[in-house]
Amino acid sequence: MSAWVTPGRPTSAWSLFVETHPVLVFTLPAAAVVFVLMVFPVFYTVYMSLHSWFASSLTAPEFIGLQNFKRAFTQDERFRNAIWLTLYFTALATALQVVLGVSLALLLNRPFRGKGFFRSIFLLPMVATPVAIALVWMMMYNPTLGVMNYLVGLVGLGPYKWVSDVRFVIPALAAVDTWEWTPLITLITLAGLATLPLEPYESALIDGATPAQMFWRITLPLLRPTIMVALLFRSIDCLKTFDIIYVMTAGGPGFASETLNIYTFQVGLFYFHIGYASSLLVILFALVLGVSLILIKVRRGAW
């Protein structure tokens, strides 16, 4: 009795490629999305930074090399002011957030009744939208009806104009950013505290160490890598903060809170100078990258 053999369907080149390279095939769609949404805009921004072009112009972009960067560093006083304000805001906000976040984490790590409830309450600001937070704090900073002047008045200070005063606008904005993002530092630090070994503390108790000595000699050194990760995240975010500042002051009064991100927005979407705005974005990217590399190097060192 003879056996019937059914001929198989011819295998196409694409089917063969899918069978032999499944990882590549399944990652291609995601890679394409990343390229379109991230890689291409970065390269196009760098390309436009070397050109002079206004969005309202009917002519093609004119190649001018590094002239936009030369103008920024040698002729543009607003740019230099924006760089200083960006670094000032970042340093102030991150310092406050790290100090308060680590302190809150140490408090919330202690055993007490209602610990889970208080942890949840302290994490709520982080999940609110920045625009809503900015609007609420604008009402709190109101010179006439705001609660902030009432609170400082209880200790004999004020009244202050807060975001309308060039002396206080950056600290006031940093306070808002601190209120919103300190819970992130707290959350990261709590995760770090949960992984600390108990043996060093047991040895320290046997040797008669005080709580302060255990904090400075054991807890803080063991938490340094975790704190540096939190500091890195927040430094990057603070350098490119936009929403809170724009909603509350739009860079004012005058240019007193015009950070580099705000200034770039003004140049690109109000003055339509796309080429110069692109060069400012490249500088902002270089600034963020530089700060990130410094913090990563510090984290890997003996800090």
C-alpha angles and dihedrals in degrees: 000000000000122000122232115230116202111213113238123240112265111260113236122223091247093052090049090049091050091050094049099039107031095148092055093046095051094046096048096082092051091045090051092052091048091049094050096043101035118010099044095047090051094052092042090052090052089048093051091046087068092054138068111229137146120208089226092054123105093204128088120262113278118225110234102161115217096346093112091056091045090052092050095052100036108028110022112086092177090058093053090047090050092052091051093047091048092054092042093051092045095049094046096044096045093046092052093045095049095047094045095039095052091044092051091047091054090050094046091047091065119094112255139138114278093020094145092048094052091046090055092048093051091051096052098088090061093062096049120100115258093231092055090047091050093051092049093049091048088061091046090051093049106131093220108031103016122118094225094071089048091053096048089044089063089068095042099263134122154328095214133181090220107186092021093058119080090215096057106027098093095044089046092052091045088054090055092049089047092052091051101043106030088090089063091057088046092051094048092046092049089054089051093048090053091060098049114117118243097216097081091052092049091051091047092051090051089051090051099249118171122234090253092053092048090051096050097037102036116011100043097045091049091047096049096094090049093047091049091054090051090046090051093052094047095044091055092048094046093050090058099035110144117146101061094044095045095047094046103038111354085221096311165166083071103314095322095120100025102130121186093266092052092046091050090052091051093049095047104039103026102034093028091221095146096171095054092042089053090054089052090052090052089052090049090050090050090049093051091045092049094050090046093052092048092051092046090051091048090050091053091047130072098279 
